[in-house]
Amino acid sequence: MFTPVKTGDGSSTFYSAVFGEWFHSREGAHHEAQQTYVETTRLAQRSQQQPADSPLKILDVCYGLGYNTAAALETIWQANDRCHVEIKALEIDIEVGRSAIAHQLTQRYEPAVQQILNDLAKTCTAERDPLTAHILLGDARQQIQPLVEQGWQADVIFLDPFSPPHCPQLWTVEFLQLVAQCLCPEGGQLVTYSCAAAVRSALKLAGLSIGSIPAGGRKWPGTLASYSSGGSSALSQQEQEHLQTRAAVPYRDPTLQSTTEEILVRRTQEQARSPLPPAGSWRQRWAAASR
Ligand SMILES: C[S@@+](CC[C@H](N)C(=O)[O-])C[C@H]1O[C@@H](n2cnc3c(N)ncnc32)[C@H](O)[C@@H]1O
């Protein structure tokens, strides 16, 4: 069982002793779900434009307490209560979602959305007109593979693992290539709170164009990625130069089964061999420029 801790907007989050990190921004867990994930991907507008005979599809990578899924559903149905929605969520630990419900952390959502989160936590499935949702329980690196094989593609992908140093396995070139294959080439958008150069370079290696977004409540911007440019601000000069440093050497996991340690060591070795300059000089240059 996880212990709830209040964040800046009054909503609660958990701390993961396994990953050594909070599940959300301490500035505001609900605010982060709403601003970073739901608003940037324009779910309200998407729900109004969605053809009646095809569902709006969402891939929620790292379901956790279910806040991103809940905020998405609430926003979609406030804008169009008949919008069909299909959600596939990846999560390794169903106890997170169950703890959120046991601690009544989902009670601020509308009753229909609360019921969906309850069903998902209980059975990993929620079927309720106009929604079908499934949590694919297990390591996301394996659970995503059937989706790729089926050619299943989402209009919107939420990419919300713990940070790269704590959970590098979900930020590798190989995993993000699978995630990118699940993104609809026409109008699909992937959003994450991370602006790490290693994450951005991996998204680019997966064939995506990337842009910057204000990340709700966090100090740094987030990243919006898609197969076509547009829909987000272009990277600033500072962000572009970051991608020309060793910080942009991506995480790699050729077998999709490496441990955290193996992935971190592999990257450190690749950075040591890299002809790119270390990120330190980039950091000093931009710190001096902002003085
Ligand atoms: C930052 S939290 C996600 C918060 C969530 N999006 C929310 O709205 O509450 C990261 C989640 O990733 C899950 N996780 C960690 N490693 C995983 C893996 N290999 N595969 C799938 N899920 C994983 C954790 O159990 C945790 O729930």
The ligand as a Gaussian input file, in Angstrom:
#p B3LYP/6-31G(d) Opt

LIG

0 1
 C        5.366000       8.378000     -12.923000
 S        4.343000       7.012000     -12.587000
 C        2.968000       7.256000     -13.668000
 C        1.893000       8.146000     -13.109000
 C        0.597000       8.013000     -13.866000
 N        0.693000       8.381000     -15.252000
 C       -0.568000       8.724000     -13.223000
 O       -1.241000       9.522000     -13.895000
 O       -0.828000       8.481000     -12.049000
 C        5.206000       5.707000     -13.385000
 C        4.504000       4.367000     -13.393000
 O        5.284000       3.460000     -14.192000
 C        5.117000       2.156000     -13.700000
 N        6.217000       1.331000     -14.232000
 C        7.509000       1.306000     -13.842000
 N        8.234000       0.462000     -14.601000
 C        7.377000      -0.072000     -15.506000
 C        7.508000      -0.999000     -16.567000
 N        8.690000      -1.565000     -16.849000
 N        6.427000      -1.297000     -17.302000
 C        5.220000      -0.717000     -17.029000
 N        5.034000       0.178000     -16.042000
 C        6.093000       0.503000     -15.287000
 C        5.117000       2.351000     -12.203000
 O        4.515000       1.260000     -11.527000
 C        4.346000       3.672000     -12.054000
 O        2.995000       3.408000     -11.814000

